[in-house]
Amino acid sequence: MKKEGRRMGKAAVLVLFLLSMALESRGAAEKVQDSAEIPRIVKTKDVKKTDTIPTKNSSSSGFLGNLLVVPMDGSHWVGIKALAQEMGRRGHRVTVVIPEVNIRMGPGKYYETITYPVPYDKDEIDFVMSSLKEIMEKSAQSFIQKIKKRFAQIQKVTGYLHTTAASLLFNTSLISHLAKQNFDAVLTDPMVPTGSLVARKLGIPTINLLRGIPCSLDMKAAGCPSPPSFVPRFFTGYTDRMNFKERVINTLITAAAPIHLSISRSILERGSHPFPVENHCLGLGTS
């Protein structure tokens, strides 16, 4: 009984800590200045022939489209790149917009690449990625210290995503250049709203390729059952065979997820609010 009392005490402290941190982080968003630098375009012919995709074939339907790709970095890039390559191989014009400094994104054989400047360097990206790795590692720290550290790490990642998004959205020369290209659609990852905002600005439809959204919003949108007593949450390291303590922690993480979502959404909303689109929506709901 004493152990259960201590666990419940930790749970209460966790909720109070997250609420206090949520209030403190409301003004954490950074502003990114407009960049007048002309975007750098990498033509497909300038890329070395290192891809293994077969020889280019024309589209079987006879329609050749003009596709803009606004991807997300990391593992999210893998699926987006495969689609961009295949669409370009079939004869469609594909243009991928990426930051100059990134984790793994880059030019390809069957698509053109436009890069835009960002106010960080490779060392800063490595620092953020090391924070993500620390989340996965086991630690001897106390329960409260782990939660505090994890919350700080999430804020670092959110700040990085916000800065990258703002660097594109407020690059007036790049947005003007894209508006003149007569794209038919935008292919993007809805993990962040950057691609959707660009599509709204250009007045063209959005094609979403989803790998995953925080707080299991993709499961909720699809009506997929995901009870925390049986389905482990990201970064917990648990399996579907959890004991009572692990189920309690998994449930607490699930309960705290909306707070994290609210903080992330507020940062992105403040960053995108000045972007000139009417009635834009970030697509990050809590229901």
VOPAGU-2260 file (C-alpha; in pm, 1 decimal, decimal comma):
REM VOPAGU-2260
SITE   aa  ch    i         X         Y         Z
SITE  MET   A    0       0,0       0,0       0,0
SITE  LYS   A    1     287,2     236,4      78,1
SITE  LYS   A    2     436,2     174,8    -266,8
SITE  GLU   A    3     102,6     244,0    -432,0
SITE  GLY   A    4      71,0     563,8    -229,6
SITE  ARG   A    5     414,3     679,9    -345,1
SITE  ARG   A    6     322,3     606,2    -708,4
SITE  MET   A    7       2,7     803,4    -684,9
SITE  GLY   A    8     194,8    1085,9    -518,7
SITE  LYS   A    9     436,0    1089,9    -811,2
SITE  ALA   A   10     142,2    1100,8   -1049,0
SITE  ALA   A   11      -3,6    1405,8    -875,7
SITE  VAL   A   12     333,9    1582,1    -877,1
SITE  LEU   A   13     373,9    1501,2   -1248,9
SITE  VAL   A   14      43,2    1662,1   -1341,7
SITE  LEU   A   15     116,2    1974,7   -1135,8
SITE  PHE   A   16     466,4    1999,0   -1285,1
SITE  LEU   A   17     339,8    1974,9   -1643,1
SITE  LEU   A   18      75,5    2238,5   -1580,4
SITE  SER   A   19     333,4    2480,1   -1437,5
SITE  MET   A   20     574,0    2416,5   -1725,3
SITE  ALA   A   21     293,8    2472,0   -1974,6
SITE  LEU   A   22     227,6    2817,5   -1832,7
SITE  GLU   A   23     597,9    2908,0   -1835,2
SITE  SER   A   24     650,1    2806,4   -2198,9
SITE  ARG   A   25     378,5    3027,6   -2347,8
SITE  GLY   A   26     627,8    3291,8   -2457,8
SITE  ALA   A   27     897,9    3059,8   -2586,7
SITE  ALA   A   28     852,5    3111,0   -2962,8
SITE  GLU   A   29    1133,5    3281,9   -3152,5
SITE  LYS   A   30    1088,6    3523,7   -3440,1
SITE  VAL   A   31    1265,0    3461,2   -3768,8
SITE  GLN   A   32    1344,2    3758,1   -3990,4
SITE  ASP   A   33    1253,0    3774,2   -4355,7
SITE  SER   A   34    1522,8    3655,1   -4590,7
SITE  ALA   A   35    1566,3    3834,1   -4919,7
SITE  GLU   A   36    1813,5    3573,9   -5040,3
SITE  ILE   A   37    1720,1    3420,4   -5374,5
SITE  PRO   A   38    1648,0    3048,1   -5331,7
SITE  ARG   A   39    1910,6    2812,1   -5472,2
SITE  ILE   A   40    1774,0    2566,2   -5726,6
SITE  VAL   A   41    1946,1    2234,0   -5791,6
SITE  LYS   A   42    1848,0    2091,3   -6131,1
SITE  THR   A   43    1802,7    1718,9   -6172,7
SITE  LYS   A   44    2073,0    1709,8   -6437,2
SITE  ASP   A   45    2324,0    1839,2   -6180,1
SITE  VAL   A   46    2271,2    1538,0   -5954,4
SITE  LYS   A   47    2501,3    1241,4   -5982,2
SITE  LYS   A   48    2336,1     924,5   -6111,7
SITE  THR   A   49    2348,6     731,2   -5785,0
SITE  ASP   A   50    1981,4     634,8   -5767,2
SITE  THR   A   51    1877,1     283,1   -5859,7
SITE  ILE   A   52    1532,9     371,9   -5999,9
SITE  PRO   A   53    1487,5     237,8   -6355,5
SITE  THR   A   54    1496,1     451,8   -6666,5
SITE  LYS   A   55    1240,7     731,1   -6680,1
SITE  ASN   A   56     903,1     639,7   -6824,7
SITE  SER   A   57     621,9     870,4   -6927,6
SITE  SER   A   58     297,2     878,7   -6730,2
SITE  SER   A   59      61,0     601,0   -6840,0
SITE  SER   A   60    -238,8     833,9   -6807,7
SITE  GLY   A   61     -91,6    1094,4   -7041,6
SITE  PHE   A   62    -122,8    1366,9   -6775,5
SITE  LEU   A   63     201,1    1530,5   -6663,9
SITE  GLY   A   64     159,2    1736,0   -6347,8
SITE  ASN   A   65     362,2    1996,1   -6162,4
SITE  LEU   A   66     412,6    1887,2   -5800,8
SITE  LEU   A   67     558,0    2089,8   -5512,7
SITE  VAL   A   68     701,2    1887,2   -5223,5
SITE  VAL   A   69     741,4    2038,1   -4874,6
SITE  PRO   A   70     885,8    1748,8   -4671,4
SITE  MET   A   71     979,2    1694,7   -4309,7
SITE  ASP   A   72    1326,9    1582,1   -4214,1
SITE  GLY   A   73    1441,1    1263,9   -4045,9
SITE  SER   A   74    1263,4     934,0   -4098,6
SITE  HIS   A   75     964,0    1123,7   -4240,7
SITE  TRP   A   76    1178,5    1206,0   -4545,2
SITE  VAL   A   77    1216,6     841,8   -4654,4
SITE  GLY   A   78     860,9     795,5   -4780,3
SITE  ILE   A   79     832,8    1146,1   -4924,0
SITE  LYS   A   80    1155,2    1103,1   -5121,2
SITE  ALA   A   81    1041,3     770,9   -5266,5
SITE  LEU   A   82     720,3     932,1   -5394,0
SITE  ALA   A   83     905,1    1235,3   -5532,4
SITE  GLN   A   84    1150,1    1011,4   -5716,1
SITE  GLU   A   85     878,6     791,6   -5863,9
SITE  MET   A   86     662,6    1086,2   -5972,5
SITE  GLY   A   87     962,7    1245,1   -6141,9
SITE  ARG   A   88    1058,1     915,9   -6305,9
SITE  ARG   A   89     712,1     896,6   -6460,3
SITE  GLY   A   90     757,6    1233,3   -6627,4
SITE  HIS   A   91     591,9    1471,6   -6382,7
SITE  ARG   A   92     773,8    1788,7   -6284,5
SITE  VAL   A   93     864,5    1760,8   -5916,0
SITE  THR   A   94    1017,4    2040,3   -5705,5
SITE  VAL   A   95    1132,6    1971,5   -5348,7
SITE  VAL   A   96    1181,8    2263,2   -5105,9
SITE  ILE   A   97    1424,8    2193,9   -4820,3
SITE  PRO   A   98    1636,0    2395,7   -4573,3
SITE  GLU   A   99    2003,8    2445,3   -4657,1
SITE  VAL   A  100    2102,0    2271,8   -4333,2
SITE  ASN   A  101    1919,1    1947,5   -4258,6
SITE  ILE   A  102    1955,1    1593,9   -4126,9
SITE  ARG   A  103    1918,9    1370,4   -4432,1
SITE  MET   A  104    1728,3    1553,0   -4706,9
SITE  GLY   A  105    1899,2    1631,5   -5035,3
SITE  PRO   A  106    1878,2    1640,2   -5416,1
SITE  GLY   A  107    1764,5    1346,8   -5626,7
SITE  LYS   A  108    1786,7    1228,5   -5984,6
SITE  TYR   A  109    1423,2    1282,6   -6080,0
SITE  TYR   A  110    1333,1    1605,6   -5900,1
SITE  GLU   A  111    1457,7    1960,6   -5869,7
SITE  THR   A  112    1561,8    2095,3   -5530,8
SITE  ILE   A  113    1516,9    2447,8   -5393,1
SITE  THR   A  114    1697,1    2531,3   -5070,9
SITE  TYR   A  115    1627,3    2818,3   -4833,2
SITE  PRO   A  116    1847,3    2963,1   -4554,1
SITE  VAL   A  117    1790,2    2881,1   -4188,2
SITE  PRO   A  118    1934,0    3050,1   -3875,3
SITE  TYR   A  119    2108,3    2738,4   -3741,2
SITE  ASP   A  120    2400,7    2517,5   -3835,6
SITE  LYS   A  121    2473,9    2146,2   -3840,7
SITE  ASP   A  122    2601,0    2148,1   -3482,7
SITE  GLU   A  123    2266,1    2274,8   -3355,2
SITE  ILE   A  124    2082,2    2000,4   -3544,5
SITE  ASP   A  125    2316,8    1740,1   -3397,6
SITE  PHE   A  126    2244,1    1880,9   -3051,8
SITE  VAL   A  127    1869,3    1845,1   -3103,2
SITE  MET   A  128    1909,5    1491,9   -3236,1
SITE  SER   A  129    2123,3    1394,2   -2937,8
SITE  SER   A  130    1836,6    1510,0   -2716,3
SITE  LEU   A  131    1603,6    1270,3   -2896,2
SITE  LYS   A  132    1848,0     985,6   -2844,0
SITE  GLU   A  133    1863,6    1061,8   -2470,9
SITE  ILE   A  134    1485,9    1015,3   -2447,7
SITE  MET   A  135    1528,1     654,0   -2561,2
SITE  GLU   A  136    1808,7     577,2   -2316,6
SITE  LYS   A  137    1746,7     446,4   -1967,8
SITE  SER   A  138    1855,6     668,0   -1681,0
SITE  ALA   A  139    1902,4     637,5   -1304,5
SITE  GLN   A  140    1744,0     979,5   -1245,9
SITE  SER   A  141    1437,2    1020,7   -1028,5
SITE  PHE   A  142    1088,4    1013,5   -1177,8
SITE  ILE   A  143    1043,6    1391,5   -1157,5
SITE  GLN   A  144    1391,2    1458,1   -1301,8
SITE  LYS   A  145    1313,9    1231,3   -1597,9
SITE  ILE   A  146     988,1    1414,8   -1667,6
SITE  LYS   A  147    1153,7    1755,6   -1638,0
SITE  LYS   A  148    1437,0    1653,5   -1870,8
SITE  ARG   A  149    1201,1    1499,8   -2123,9
SITE  PHE   A  150     984,5    1810,3   -2127,8
SITE  ALA   A  151    1291,1    2028,7   -2192,5
SITE  GLN   A  152    1396,9    1798,9   -2476,9
SITE  ILE   A  153    1052,9    1818,3   -2636,2
SITE  GLN   A  154    1071,0    2197,3   -2620,0
SITE  LYS   A  155    1405,2    2188,1   -2806,0
SITE  VAL   A  156    1256,2    1978,3   -3085,0
SITE  THR   A  157     946,8    2199,1   -3106,5
SITE  GLY   A  158    1165,4    2510,4   -3125,6
SITE  TYR   A  159    1368,9    2354,9   -3407,4
SITE  LEU   A  160    1054,9    2268,5   -3604,8
SITE  HIS   A  161     913,1    2617,6   -3551,5
SITE  THR   A  162    1233,2    2788,3   -3667,1
SITE  THR   A  163    1251,0    2572,3   -3980,9
SITE  ALA   A  164     886,7    2639,5   -4066,0
SITE  ALA   A  165     915,3    3014,8   -4011,6
SITE  SER   A  166    1229,6    3031,0   -4226,2
SITE  LEU   A  167    1027,8    2903,3   -4521,3
SITE  LEU   A  168     695,1    3075,9   -4458,2
SITE  PHE   A  169     848,5    3421,5   -4417,2
SITE  ASN   A  170    1097,4    3393,1   -4701,4
SITE  THR   A  171     906,8    3633,8   -4926,0
SITE  SER   A  172    1131,1    3590,0   -5228,5
SITE  LEU   A  173    1093,4    3212,0   -5217,7
SITE  ILE   A  174     715,3    3221,1   -5168,5
SITE  SER   A  175     686,9    3463,3   -5461,7
SITE  HIS   A  176     900,6    3233,9   -5674,6
SITE  LEU   A  177     682,6    2933,2   -5589,4
SITE  ALA   A  178     365,5    3127,5   -5668,3
SITE  LYS   A  179     488,5    3179,5   -6026,0
SITE  GLN   A  180     552,5    2809,9   -6093,2
SITE  ASN   A  181     185,7    2709,1   -6137,7
SITE  PHE   A  182     201,2    2398,3   -5923,4
SITE  ASP   A  183     -92,7    2158,8   -5931,1
SITE  ALA   A  184     -61,7    2034,1   -5571,6
SITE  VAL   A  185     160,7    2018,4   -5263,3
SITE  LEU   A  186     289,3    1686,8   -5127,7
SITE  THR   A  187     374,1    1721,9   -4759,4
SITE  ASP   A  188     393,4    1552,6   -4420,4
SITE  PRO   A  189     119,8    1685,0   -4187,0
SITE  MET   A  190     342,2    1632,6   -3883,0
SITE  VAL   A  191     401,4    2008,5   -3913,1
SITE  PRO   A  192     164,1    2252,1   -4089,1
SITE  THR   A  193     424,2    2417,2   -4313,6
SITE  GLY   A  194     322,6    2242,2   -4635,4
SITE  SER   A  195     -47,8    2299,3   -4570,9
SITE  LEU   A  196       9,5    2671,0   -4513,6
SITE  VAL   A  197     211,6    2702,2   -4833,6
SITE  ALA   A  198     -61,1    2518,4   -5026,3
SITE  ARG   A  199    -325,6    2748,5   -4879,1
SITE  LYS   A  200    -121,3    3051,1   -4979,7
SITE  LEU   A  201     -77,9    2921,3   -5335,5
SITE  GLY   A  202    -442,6    2817,7   -5360,1
SITE  ILE   A  203    -372,2    2454,6   -5449,5
SITE  PRO   A  204    -472,4    2121,1   -5288,9
SITE  THR   A  205    -261,2    1929,4   -5038,7
SITE  ILE   A  206    -157,6    1563,4   -5054,6
SITE  ASN   A  207     -61,3    1432,4   -4710,0
SITE  LEU   A  208     176,0    1142,4   -4650,5
SITE  LEU   A  209     154,4    1067,1   -4279,9
SITE  ARG   A  210     411,6     873,7   -4083,0
SITE  GLY   A  211     277,6     968,1   -3740,2
SITE  ILE   A  212     142,8    1261,5   -3538,3
SITE  PRO   A  213     213,4    1332,4   -3169,0
SITE  CYS   A  214     -49,0    1241,1   -2910,1
SITE  SER   A  215    -183,9     964,2   -3139,4
SITE  LEU   A  216    -403,2    1213,1   -3325,5
SITE  ASP   A  217    -376,6     998,6   -3638,8
SITE  MET   A  218    -531,5     708,1   -3449,8
SITE  LYS   A  219    -809,7     928,3   -3315,7
SITE  ALA   A  220    -881,0    1067,7   -3661,2
SITE  ALA   A  221    -909,7     714,9   -3800,7
SITE  GLY   A  222   -1123,4     596,0   -3508,3
SITE  CYS   A  223    -859,6     337,3   -3417,4
SITE  PRO   A  224    -881,6     209,7   -3054,7
SITE  SER   A  225    -565,5     285,7   -2858,6
SITE  PRO   A  226    -626,4     224,9   -2486,1
SITE  PRO   A  227    -320,0     323,6   -2276,7
SITE  SER   A  228    -363,6      12,0   -2063,0
SITE  PHE   A  229    -266,9    -202,4   -2364,2
SITE  VAL   A  230    -103,4      22,4   -2628,5
SITE  PRO   A  231     237,6     162,9   -2523,0
SITE  ARG   A  232     315,1     525,1   -2606,9
SITE  PHE   A  233     617,6     652,0   -2797,3
SITE  PHE   A  234     954,0     661,5   -2613,9
SITE  THR   A  235     830,1     459,0   -2314,2
SITE  GLY   A  236    1008,0     144,7   -2426,7
SITE  TYR   A  237     711,9     -64,1   -2313,0
SITE  THR   A  238     552,7    -354,5   -2498,2
SITE  ASP   A  239     188,0    -464,9   -2507,7
SITE  ARG   A  240     262,3    -676,3   -2198,5
SITE  MET   A  241     282,9    -410,2   -1924,9
SITE  ASN   A  242     263,8    -461,6   -1550,6
SITE  PHE   A  243      51,5    -239,1   -1326,4
SITE  LYS   A  244     324,9      21,9   -1272,0
SITE  GLU   A  245     398,5      49,1   -1645,1
SITE  ARG   A  246      28,0      83,6   -1724,5
SITE  VAL   A  247      -5,6     366,2   -1472,3
SITE  ILE   A  248     293,3     550,4   -1622,3
SITE  ASN   A  249     165,7     486,8   -1974,9
SITE  THR   A  250    -173,9     628,5   -1875,3
SITE  LEU   A  251     -12,1     936,9   -1718,9
SITE  ILE   A  252     186,4     999,9   -2036,3
SITE  THR   A  253    -134,1     971,3   -2236,9
SITE  ALA   A  254    -310,7    1214,7   -2003,0
SITE  ALA   A  255     -24,1    1464,7   -2027,6
SITE  ALA   A  256     -11,4    1448,6   -2409,6
SITE  PRO   A  257    -278,1    1719,8   -2463,2
SITE  ILE   A  258     -67,6    1961,3   -2258,2
SITE  HIS   A  259     232,2    1897,7   -2482,3
SITE  LEU   A  260       8,6    1934,1   -2787,3
SITE  SER   A  261    -132,7    2263,8   -2660,8
SITE  ILE   A  262     215,9    2404,4   -2607,2
SITE  SER   A  263     341,6    2291,3   -2948,5
SITE  ARG   A  264      32,1    2425,6   -3121,7
SITE  SER   A  265      56,7    2763,3   -2948,5
SITE  ILE   A  266     418,7    2801,0   -3060,6
SITE  LEU   A  267     335,5    2712,4   -3420,9
SITE  GLU   A  268      24,5    2931,4   -3419,9
SITE  ARG   A  269     217,2    3235,8   -3300,5
SITE  GLY   A  270     484,7    3166,6   -3559,1
SITE  SER   A  271     243,9    3127,6   -3850,7
SITE  HIS   A  272     -17,6    3389,6   -3753,1
SITE  PRO   A  273     146,8    3674,4   -3950,6
SITE  PHE   A  274     174,7    3451,5   -4261,0
SITE  PRO   A  275     -66,5    3605,7   -4515,5
SITE  VAL   A  276    -328,7    3335,2   -4571,7
SITE  GLU   A  277    -696,1    3368,1   -4493,0
SITE  ASN   A  278    -850,5    3146,3   -4226,8
SITE  HIS   A  279    -548,6    2919,2   -4214,2
SITE  CYS   A  280    -570,0    2610,6   -4000,6
SITE  LEU   A  281    -278,4    2428,9   -3841,5
SITE  GLY   A  282    -462,4    2098,6   -3840,3
SITE  LEU   A  283    -356,2    2018,7   -3485,5
SITE  GLY   A  284    -679,1    1953,8   -3303,3
SITE  THR   A  285    -716,5    1797,6   -2960,4
SITE  SER   A  286   -1034,7    1602,5   -3028,4
